[in-house]
Amino acid sequence: MTAAAGNPTRSRDEDAIGTPPPSPTLVPAERYYSPAFAALEMQHMWPRVWQVACMIDHVAEPGDYFEYRCGPYGVLIVRGDDGMLRAFQNACRHRGNSLCVGSGSGLRELKCGYHGWTWDLAGALRRVPDRKGFGALHMSDFPLLPVRVDSWAGLVFVNLDREAMPLIEYLEAVPDDIAWCHLDDFRCYATLTVDVEANWKTIADGYSETYHIQTLHPELLRCVDDIHAPQQIWGHTGKSDQPYGVQSPRLEGALSDEEVWDAYVYTQGALMGAAEGTPFPERQPGQSVADLIAVQTRAFAASRGVDLDWADTDRITRLHQYNVFPNMTLLANADHLTIMCSRPGQDPDHGELVMFLMTRMPPGADRNRPTDVRVPAEQSEPGVVLTQDIRVLAGLQRGMHQPGFNHLVLSGEERRVINMHRNLERYLDLPESERMTGGAVPTQSVK
């Protein structure tokens, strides 16, 4: 089997830290809990960035709709009678009432449930009850307010800024870098929204570094190399690669192949259809644990009608983790895709973690509307590793408030967290006195 085109060219020996900075990067802690800072984000950042709202399968047919919320902002995404995807601010032009809540299908018009003002699915005002009471009201003066909407790889993005750069430009190198994975072949079968007692940045930071694996996820050390995990920053976006099926160099002494296999089955077994306790398989001479994981994963895919013969062992066992500012993380290998987003909650100490759960499907497979589930943090158990990530968030958020805790102290390994703050500072146009200090001077300007 030949290696798939586009395999990473960066050195496998490159570590996650890269060149150490002259000093740590200090990020003001109040960014994570200050109401004033959250208000700045709401005013100057959230209305100007591309955000993942839903899947294309949520709004696949004429009359389908999906309500997206981010803080006080509401966006109504609608598939029109003409098949076009449109998005509008979710507000009646009369008194501001939300036109739709949740998601659904079968819409023929957008009628306000308060006073009955009605628009067509293209956003044109069609009916105003007792119109004469408004005098010279011109219907064309009150269309629904449009929001930019676009899609990539089955994901629907929105941006309240009508002058924003195109989505494909915003995503920078990500689409080309992940093109080998054929993301359009995946289908989202469910979304899981977890209500968390933590700021949206506290949530996002956990999926922007591997530094915490050695402590929070000790089980993973037995089956992932968290040190030789090269990172790259492009601007709005960044990525990290993590090879699985090998033990971490942090562990003293060599684990047996059976121990590495058991750890992978325990933490990641669902990705290859292996239940906990699945025994170490027979192997051919020269096969590594990673090769065996690849064999099992190909067989699991084949049971679903999916051909993974194009993917070599590295494509199947190396996790590619992409970050897109401000709040999206994409986790992918040849037979795995999960999209995670964090969103602001009712105050700076609350947020949402939204997971788009995907599976690769054979060509021509039916498309179905994903099931949308919402749970509080204490009831969510989306696997061993993700559950550990969720359980630590509330304690992280409380710690930010302590009177002696003035700054986060970040290392070169946490450069994707630093990059998020660098973008945030740019969108908020913070004065120098309120910006990060220390660390390395960025080698690439943010576009």
Backbone torsions as a table, in degrees:
resi	resn	phi	psi	omega
1	MET	NA	130.0	-179.1
2	THR	-87.2	153.5	178.2
3	ALA	-66.2	144.5	178.9
4	ALA	-68.0	146.1	178.7
5	ALA	-62.1	144.4	175.5
6	GLY	86.1	12.1	176.5
7	ASN	-56.8	147.3	-176.2
8	PRO	-55.4	138.4	-179.7
9	THR	-97.4	-9.2	179.5
10	ARG	-67.9	152.0	-176.4
11	SER	-62.1	135.2	176.5
12	ARG	-66.8	-16.6	-179.7
13	ASP	-88.8	-5.7	-180.0
14	GLU	-67.8	132.0	-177.5
15	ASP	-94.1	174.8	-174.5
16	ALA	-73.3	-20.3	-177.4
17	ILE	-83.4	-39.6	-174.0
18	GLY	73.6	-149.0	177.9
19	THR	-73.2	120.2	-178.9
20	PRO	-59.9	140.1	178.1
21	PRO	-73.7	163.1	177.5
22	PRO	-62.0	-29.6	-178.5
23	SER	-157.6	165.4	177.1
24	PRO	-63.5	158.1	172.0
25	THR	-92.7	128.4	-179.0
26	LEU	-105.0	120.6	179.9
27	VAL	-111.4	124.1	179.7
28	PRO	-54.8	126.6	-175.8
29	ALA	-67.5	-27.9	-175.7
30	GLU	-63.1	-16.6	176.3
31	ARG	-59.7	-22.4	-175.5
32	TYR	-93.6	-8.6	-178.1
33	TYR	-142.6	-9.0	-176.3
34	SER	-73.1	123.6	174.3
35	PRO	-59.7	-35.5	179.8
36	ALA	-65.6	-40.0	179.5
37	PHE	-69.5	-39.6	177.1
38	ALA	-61.7	-36.3	177.9
39	ALA	-65.7	-38.0	175.9
40	LEU	-62.1	-42.7	178.4
41	GLU	-60.3	-44.6	-178.6
42	MET	-64.2	-34.8	-176.5
43	GLN	-83.2	-40.5	-167.9
44	HIS	-112.4	-18.1	-177.5
45	MET	-110.2	-58.7	-173.1
46	TRP	-56.4	-36.6	179.1
47	PRO	-75.4	-1.5	-172.6
48	ARG	-120.0	2.8	-176.1
49	VAL	-116.2	153.6	173.5
50	TRP	-76.9	131.8	-177.8
51	GLN	-129.9	138.8	173.1
52	VAL	-69.8	124.4	-178.3
53	ALA	-105.4	-44.6	-175.9
54	CYS	-164.8	-174.6	175.7
55	MET	-96.6	155.1	176.9
56	ILE	-60.1	-27.4	179.6
57	ASP	-74.1	-13.4	171.5
58	HIS	-70.9	-27.6	-174.3
59	VAL	-133.5	52.9	-172.4
60	ALA	-84.5	-31.0	-172.2
61	GLU	-116.1	153.1	175.3
62	PRO	-52.0	132.6	-178.3
63	GLY	92.9	-9.4	175.3
64	ASP	-73.5	145.1	178.6
65	TYR	-144.1	157.5	178.6
66	PHE	-147.7	128.4	177.2
67	GLU	-94.6	121.0	177.2
68	TYR	-107.7	132.0	178.7
69	ARG	-121.7	140.6	172.2
70	CYS	-142.7	103.7	-174.3
71	GLY	59.6	-130.3	-179.5
72	PRO	-80.0	-8.6	-174.7
73	TYR	-85.7	138.0	176.5
74	GLY	-128.5	130.2	179.8
75	VAL	-122.7	131.7	177.7
76	LEU	-105.2	116.9	-179.4
77	ILE	-101.6	128.2	-172.1
78	VAL	-135.7	137.9	169.6
79	ARG	-93.3	117.0	-174.2
80	GLY	-76.5	170.4	176.6
81	ASP	-60.4	-27.2	-179.9
82	ASP	-87.1	4.4	179.0
83	GLY	86.8	-4.4	-178.7
84	MET	-80.2	144.6	176.3
85	LEU	-92.0	126.2	179.9
86	ARG	-132.0	160.1	176.0
87	ALA	-138.9	144.7	-178.5
88	PHE	-136.8	153.7	167.5
89	GLN	-61.9	131.9	-172.9
90	ASN	-82.7	71.8	-177.0
91	ALA	-150.7	127.4	171.9
92	CYS	-64.6	136.3	-177.9
93	ARG	-73.8	-5.8	178.6
94	HIS	-81.6	-63.4	-177.4
95	ARG	-131.2	4.4	173.8
96	GLY	93.1	3.5	-178.2
97	ASN	-61.7	142.2	175.3
98	SER	-64.8	132.9	-176.2
99	LEU	-80.3	-37.0	-179.8
100	CYS	-138.7	150.0	176.8
101	VAL	-127.4	137.4	178.2
102	GLY	77.9	-143.6	-179.7
103	SER	-143.3	162.7	-179.4
104	GLY	176.9	-161.6	-176.4
105	SER	-146.5	172.2	174.3
106	GLY	83.4	11.5	178.2
107	LEU	-67.0	138.2	172.0
108	ARG	-114.8	-18.0	178.3
109	GLU	-158.4	169.5	178.1
110	LEU	-115.1	101.2	-174.3
111	LYS	-111.9	125.8	176.9
112	CYS	-69.0	129.9	-178.3
113	GLY	-79.1	1.2	-177.7
114	TYR	-95.9	-55.6	-178.3
115	HIS	-126.3	0.2	170.4
116	GLY	88.6	5.9	172.5
117	TRP	-57.4	139.2	-170.9
118	THR	-135.4	134.9	178.4
119	TRP	-119.0	156.0	170.0
120	ASP	-81.5	175.2	-174.0
121	LEU	-72.7	-7.1	173.9
122	ALA	-94.6	0.7	174.7
123	GLY	93.0	8.2	179.7
124	ALA	-88.6	133.2	179.2
125	LEU	-69.3	127.3	-176.3
126	ARG	-115.5	-32.8	-177.2
127	ARG	-141.5	138.5	172.9
128	VAL	-132.9	109.6	178.2
129	PRO	-57.3	140.3	178.9
130	ASP	49.9	49.7	-174.3
131	ARG	-59.1	-30.9	-176.3
132	LYS	-61.5	-23.3	179.3
133	GLY	-67.1	-15.1	179.9
134	PHE	-95.7	0.4	-178.4
135	GLY	70.8	-135.5	-176.7
136	ALA	-81.3	70.5	178.1
137	LEU	-92.0	119.2	179.0
138	HIS	-96.1	120.9	-175.4
139	MET	-57.2	-36.7	-177.3
140	SER	-68.3	-13.7	179.4
141	ASP	-80.8	-9.4	-172.4
142	PHE	-131.4	53.6	171.9
143	PRO	-71.5	164.5	170.8
144	LEU	-64.8	146.8	-176.1
145	LEU	-79.2	119.2	-173.7
146	PRO	-74.4	151.0	175.1
147	VAL	-125.6	142.1	178.2
148	ARG	-67.8	137.9	179.5
149	VAL	-141.4	141.3	178.6
150	ASP	-156.7	168.1	-179.8
151	SER	-134.5	153.3	174.1
152	TRP	-151.5	130.8	175.9
153	ALA	53.1	37.5	178.3
154	GLY	83.1	-2.2	179.3
155	LEU	-98.6	136.7	177.2
156	VAL	-101.2	125.0	179.9
157	PHE	-111.5	148.6	174.3
158	VAL	-130.3	155.6	177.0
159	ASN	-148.7	122.6	-179.2
160	LEU	-70.4	-17.1	-178.3
161	ASP	-85.0	109.7	-178.1
162	ARG	-67.2	-17.9	-178.8
163	GLU	-101.2	9.6	-177.0
164	ALA	-65.4	155.4	175.8
165	MET	-63.0	154.4	177.8
166	PRO	-57.7	150.0	-178.4
167	LEU	-56.9	-44.8	-175.5
168	ILE	-63.2	-30.9	176.3
169	GLU	-73.7	-38.2	179.2
170	TYR	-62.6	-35.3	-177.8
171	LEU	-76.0	-9.9	174.2
172	GLU	54.6	-125.7	-173.0
173	ALA	-82.8	-7.4	-172.2
174	VAL	-58.2	-52.1	-177.2
175	PRO	-56.9	-42.4	179.4
176	ASP	-70.2	-37.1	-176.4
177	ASP	-67.8	-30.4	-176.5
178	ILE	-106.6	6.9	-175.5
179	ALA	-57.8	-33.3	-178.8
180	TRP	-58.4	-23.0	-172.8
181	CYS	-83.9	-11.4	178.2
182	HIS	53.7	61.2	-174.9
183	LEU	-61.2	-25.8	-179.0
184	ASP	-65.7	-15.3	178.6
185	ASP	-80.2	-9.6	178.5
186	PHE	-85.0	150.9	174.5
187	ARG	-124.6	139.1	175.5
188	CYS	-86.6	117.3	179.0
189	TYR	-94.0	-18.5	179.3
190	ALA	-162.3	152.7	166.4
191	THR	-116.2	141.3	178.6
192	LEU	-121.5	115.8	176.8
193	THR	-104.5	122.8	-177.5
194	VAL	-111.9	121.9	175.9
195	ASP	-80.3	122.2	-171.2
196	VAL	-124.5	142.4	175.2
197	GLU	-86.5	68.3	-178.7
198	ALA	-162.0	151.1	176.6
199	ASN	-62.9	152.1	-179.3
200	TRP	-59.2	-31.8	179.2
201	LYS	-73.4	-36.4	175.8
202	THR	-58.4	-41.4	178.3
203	ILE	-65.7	-49.6	-175.5
204	ALA	-64.0	-35.8	-177.8
205	ASP	-59.2	-34.6	-177.8
206	GLY	-64.7	-21.9	179.9
207	TYR	-107.4	26.3	-178.4
208	SER	-129.0	12.5	178.0
209	GLU	-160.4	155.5	176.9
210	THR	-107.9	2.8	-177.1
211	TYR	-58.6	-31.0	-175.1
212	HIS	-81.9	-9.3	-175.3
213	ILE	-59.1	-41.9	-173.7
214	GLN	-63.2	-23.6	-178.9
215	THR	-106.8	-50.6	-174.6
216	LEU	-77.4	-31.7	-176.3
217	HIS	-122.6	62.8	-177.3
218	PRO	-60.4	-28.3	179.5
219	GLU	-62.2	-33.5	-178.0
220	LEU	-68.8	-28.5	-178.9
221	LEU	-59.0	-21.7	-178.1
222	ARG	-82.7	-6.0	-177.3
223	CYS	-145.9	12.1	177.6
224	VAL	-142.0	141.7	174.3
225	ASP	-90.8	97.5	-177.7
226	ASP	-85.2	-6.4	179.2
227	ILE	-90.4	-51.3	179.7
228	HIS	-86.4	70.5	-177.3
229	ALA	-129.7	78.6	-173.2
230	PRO	-60.5	146.7	-179.2
231	GLN	-122.1	157.6	177.8
232	GLN	-145.8	141.3	176.8
233	ILE	-117.4	131.4	177.9
234	TRP	-108.3	-32.7	-175.9
235	GLY	158.5	-97.1	170.7
236	HIS	-69.7	-15.7	-168.7
237	THR	-130.5	165.1	176.2
238	GLY	-161.5	173.3	179.5
239	LYS	-153.0	163.5	173.5
240	SER	-141.6	145.2	175.4
241	ASP	-114.9	134.7	-179.7
242	GLN	-131.8	116.4	179.6
243	PRO	-79.9	130.2	177.3
244	TYR	-105.9	163.7	-179.0
245	GLY	89.6	8.1	175.5
246	VAL	-135.2	154.4	179.7
247	GLN	-80.7	157.1	176.2
248	SER	-71.1	139.8	174.3
249	PRO	-62.6	-11.8	179.2
250	ARG	-68.4	-26.9	-176.6
251	LEU	-74.4	133.3	175.7
252	GLU	-80.8	132.7	-179.3
253	GLY	81.7	156.1	-176.8
254	ALA	-90.8	131.3	172.0
255	LEU	-78.8	152.6	172.9
256	SER	-73.0	158.6	177.3
257	ASP	-59.4	-35.4	178.2
258	GLU	-63.1	-38.3	179.5
259	GLU	-68.5	-39.2	176.8
260	VAL	-64.2	-44.1	177.9
261	TRP	-58.9	-48.3	-178.3
262	ASP	-60.6	-39.0	179.3
263	ALA	-66.1	-40.0	178.4
264	TYR	-66.0	-43.1	178.5
265	VAL	-60.3	-41.3	-177.8
266	TYR	-66.2	-41.4	-174.1
267	THR	-95.7	-29.9	-172.9
268	GLN	-131.6	11.1	-172.0
269	GLY	-57.3	-32.2	-178.8
270	ALA	-60.5	-25.9	-178.1
271	LEU	-70.0	-19.1	177.5
272	MET	-122.3	18.6	175.9
273	GLY	68.2	27.8	-177.5
274	ALA	-110.0	121.0	178.1
275	ALA	-74.9	157.8	178.0
276	GLU	-55.5	135.6	-178.8
277	GLY	92.0	-0.8	177.4
278	THR	-57.5	123.9	-173.6
279	PRO	-70.1	159.0	177.0
280	PHE	-61.8	126.6	-174.2
281	PRO	-79.5	161.5	170.7
282	GLU	-67.0	149.5	-177.5
283	ARG	-140.2	162.1	177.2
284	GLN	-86.2	156.2	178.1
285	PRO	-55.1	134.6	177.4
286	GLY	87.9	-6.5	179.9
287	GLN	-77.0	130.7	175.8
288	SER	-87.2	173.1	174.9
289	VAL	-60.8	-41.3	178.4
290	ALA	-60.1	-39.1	176.8
291	ASP	-62.0	-41.5	-179.8
292	LEU	-66.0	-38.8	175.8
293	ILE	-61.5	-41.3	179.4
294	ALA	-64.1	-41.9	178.7
295	VAL	-61.2	-46.7	-179.6
296	GLN	-63.7	-40.0	-178.7
297	THR	-66.7	-41.2	177.5
298	ARG	-62.8	-40.1	179.7
299	ALA	-65.8	-40.5	178.2
300	PHE	-63.4	-42.0	177.6
301	ALA	-63.9	-42.5	-179.4
302	ALA	-61.1	-32.4	178.7
303	SER	-66.1	-18.8	177.0
304	ARG	-100.1	5.4	-178.5
305	GLY	83.5	16.8	-177.4
306	VAL	-104.9	129.3	179.5
307	ASP	-96.1	115.3	178.1
308	LEU	-109.9	20.5	-178.9
309	ASP	-64.8	-17.8	178.8
310	TRP	-75.5	-15.5	-172.6
311	ALA	-100.8	124.2	176.6
312	ASP	-80.0	179.0	-176.8
313	THR	-58.5	-40.9	-178.3
314	ASP	-63.5	-41.0	179.9
315	ARG	-64.1	-29.7	-177.6
316	ILE	-86.4	-31.1	-172.8
317	THR	-107.7	-6.9	178.2
318	ARG	-97.1	120.9	-179.9
319	LEU	-87.8	124.7	177.8
320	HIS	-101.2	119.0	-175.7
321	GLN	-115.4	114.9	-178.1
322	TYR	-108.1	139.7	173.9
323	ASN	-114.3	132.2	176.0
324	VAL	-123.3	120.2	-178.3
325	PHE	-61.5	138.6	5.0
326	PRO	-96.6	-17.7	-160.0
327	ASN	-141.9	14.2	-174.5
328	MET	-113.0	137.8	172.3
329	THR	-127.4	133.6	178.8
330	LEU	-117.1	122.6	179.3
331	LEU	-110.6	123.1	-174.7
332	ALA	-147.0	142.3	158.3
333	ASN	-139.8	-167.8	-170.7
334	ALA	-61.0	-28.3	-178.5
335	ASP	-129.7	26.7	-178.6
336	HIS	-146.2	134.7	173.7
337	LEU	-147.6	124.6	171.8
338	THR	-133.8	132.3	175.2
339	ILE	-108.4	131.3	178.7
340	MET	-126.1	137.6	178.2
341	CYS	-133.9	149.6	171.4
342	SER	-117.9	143.7	-177.8
343	ARG	-136.6	151.8	-179.5
344	PRO	-67.0	148.7	179.0
345	GLY	-105.5	-151.2	-173.3
346	GLN	-70.7	-21.7	176.6
347	ASP	-155.0	174.5	-175.6
348	PRO	-61.8	-16.4	-179.7
349	ASP	-94.9	9.6	178.2
350	HIS	-133.2	149.1	178.4
351	GLY	-159.0	178.9	178.5
352	GLU	-123.0	137.8	167.5
353	LEU	-106.3	121.3	-179.8
354	VAL	-114.5	124.3	178.8
355	MET	-114.3	125.9	173.0
356	PHE	-96.2	111.8	-173.7
357	LEU	-95.9	124.0	-168.4
358	MET	-123.8	159.1	171.0
359	THR	-143.7	141.9	177.5
360	ARG	-75.1	135.8	-177.6
361	MET	-120.1	157.3	178.6
362	PRO	-70.0	160.9	178.8
363	PRO	-56.2	137.8	177.9
364	GLY	80.8	5.2	-178.9
365	ALA	-64.1	148.4	178.3
366	ASP	-61.9	149.3	174.6
367	ARG	-105.3	137.7	-178.6
368	ASN	-133.1	152.1	176.9
369	ARG	-67.3	128.8	178.8
370	PRO	-62.5	150.5	171.8
371	THR	-83.4	128.4	-177.6
372	ASP	-105.0	120.9	-176.1
373	VAL	-122.7	140.8	177.6
374	ARG	-129.0	132.4	-178.9
375	VAL	-142.1	153.4	171.0
376	PRO	-73.1	160.1	-174.8
377	ALA	-56.8	-40.0	-174.9
378	GLU	-69.2	-14.5	179.6
379	GLN	-104.1	-1.7	-176.8
380	SER	-91.1	132.3	177.0
381	GLU	-141.8	70.6	-177.4
382	PRO	-85.8	47.2	-178.3
383	GLY	102.7	161.3	-174.4
384	VAL	-56.9	-52.0	-171.8
385	VAL	-71.8	-48.5	-178.6
386	LEU	-64.7	-34.3	177.2
387	THR	-64.8	-40.7	176.0
388	GLN	-61.5	-41.2	178.3
389	ASP	-60.6	-43.8	-177.6
390	ILE	-68.7	-40.4	-175.5
391	ARG	-64.2	-25.9	-175.7
392	VAL	-84.8	-13.4	-168.4
393	LEU	-66.3	-43.0	-177.4
394	ALA	-63.0	-39.8	177.6
395	GLY	-66.5	-37.3	175.2
396	LEU	-59.5	-45.5	-176.8
397	GLN	-65.7	-41.0	178.4
398	ARG	-61.7	-40.1	-178.0
399	GLY	-62.2	-30.7	179.9
400	MET	-60.1	-28.4	-174.2
401	HIS	-80.2	-13.2	-172.7
402	GLN	-64.6	138.6	-169.8
403	PRO	-61.5	-24.8	179.3
404	GLY	-92.0	-3.8	-177.6
405	PHE	-95.1	95.9	-173.9
406	ASN	-97.7	-28.1	-174.9
407	HIS	-141.0	147.3	161.9
408	LEU	-78.6	140.9	-178.8
409	VAL	-113.2	104.8	-169.0
410	LEU	-108.5	144.9	-179.2
411	SER	-98.8	175.0	175.9
412	GLY	-62.0	-29.0	177.7
413	GLU	-64.9	-29.6	-178.2
414	GLU	-89.7	31.1	-174.3
415	ARG	-65.8	-26.9	177.9
416	ARG	-72.1	-31.4	171.7
417	VAL	-66.1	-44.6	179.0
418	ILE	-60.9	-41.2	-179.8
419	ASN	-64.0	-37.0	175.9
420	MET	-59.6	-44.3	179.6
421	HIS	-68.4	-33.4	177.9
422	ARG	-63.2	-43.5	175.9
423	ASN	-64.9	-41.4	180.0
424	LEU	-60.1	-43.8	178.6
425	GLU	-60.4	-36.4	-179.8
426	ARG	-69.2	-45.2	-179.9
427	TYR	-65.1	-36.3	-178.5
428	LEU	-86.4	-8.7	-179.8
429	ASP	51.7	51.7	-177.1
430	LEU	-70.2	143.7	174.0
431	PRO	-66.9	158.9	-176.4
432	GLU	-55.7	-35.7	-177.2
433	SER	-66.4	-17.3	-177.6
434	GLU	-109.1	9.0	-177.7
435	ARG	-93.1	170.5	175.3
436	MET	-62.1	155.1	175.6
437	THR	-129.1	163.1	178.6
438	GLY	74.6	-164.0	177.8
439	GLY	71.7	-165.7	-177.7
440	ALA	-96.4	148.4	173.0
441	VAL	-69.8	130.2	-177.8
442	PRO	-59.3	136.1	-177.9
443	THR	-84.3	-13.5	-179.3
444	GLN	-136.0	128.6	-179.0
445	SER	-70.8	150.8	178.3
446	VAL	-84.8	127.5	-177.4
447	LYS	-76.8	NA	NA
